[in-house]
Amino acid sequence: MGLLCGAVLSLLLFAFIFWPDKNPFRQADKTRLDYLRERRDVIYENLRDLNFENLAGKYPEEDFVEQRTSLENEAARVLAEMKGLGGR
């Protein structure tokens, strides 16, 4: 009897642990605004990293200015599109 209870308990624990909550093949629905917010955050992080690496002396000044300008222009485009969609 104890062996049967142990087997049932083990089976229930196994099912509880490995039973999928959600369908792993279904992706969350993202809006364009969600995508733009994520992109903005990545650009800002890249700008912070670029400034840090420039202060550490890893980049020549002209490369730093070129990359910073490129990232700032991309950030401006993303922010303009977010404003057009009504996001902040």
C-alpha positions in Angstrom: 0.0 0.0 0.0 2.9 2.4 0.9 4.5 1.6 -2.5 1.3 2.5 -4.3 0.9 5.8 -2.4 4.5 6.7 -3.1 4.2 6.0 -6.8 1.0 8.1 -7.0 2.6 10.9 -5.1 5.7 10.8 -7.3 3.5 10.9 -10.4 1.5 13.8 -9.1 4.7 15.7 -8.2 6.2 15.0 -11.6 3.0 16.3 -13.3 2.9 19.4 -11.0 6.5 20.3 -11.7 6.6 19.7 -15.5 3.0 20.7 -16.4 3.2 23.7 -18.8 1.6 26.9 -17.6 1.4 28.5 -20.9 1.8 27.5 -24.5 5.5 28.0 -25.2 4.8 28.4 -28.9 2.5 31.4 -28.5 4.3 34.7 -28.4 3.1 37.7 -26.5 1.4 40.3 -28.6 3.7 43.4 -28.9 2.6 46.7 -30.2 4.8 48.9 -32.3 5.0 51.2 -29.2 6.3 48.3 -27.1 9.0 47.6 -29.7 10.0 51.3 -29.8 10.2 51.5 -26.0 12.5 48.5 -26.0 14.6 50.0 -28.8 14.9 53.3 -27.0 16.1 51.6 -23.9 18.8 49.7 -25.9 19.9 52.9 -27.6 20.3 54.7 -24.3 22.2 51.8 -22.8 24.5 51.8 -25.8 25.1 55.5 -25.4 26.0 55.0 -21.8 28.4 52.2 -22.7 29.9 54.3 -25.5 30.5 57.2 -23.1 32.1 54.9 -20.5 34.4 53.3 -23.0 35.4 56.7 -24.4 36.3 57.9 -20.9 38.4 54.7 -20.5 40.3 55.6 -23.6 39.1 52.7 -25.8 38.0 54.9 -28.8 39.8 57.6 -30.8 37.8 60.9 -30.6 36.6 60.8 -34.2 35.2 57.3 -33.9 33.5 58.2 -30.7 31.9 61.3 -32.2 30.8 59.3 -35.3 29.2 56.5 -33.2 27.6 58.9 -30.7 26.1 60.9 -33.6 24.7 57.8 -35.2 23.1 56.6 -31.9 21.7 60.0 -31.2 20.1 60.2 -34.6 18.6 56.8 -34.2 17.3 57.8 -30.8 15.7 60.9 -32.3 14.0 58.8 -35.0 12.6 56.4 -32.4 11.4 59.2 -30.1 9.7 61.0 -33.0 7.9 57.8 -34.0 6.9 57.2 -30.4 5.5 60.7 -30.2 3.6 60.1 -33.4 2.0 57.0 -31.9 1.1 58.8 -28.7 3.8 57.2 -26.4 6.3 58.9 -24.2 
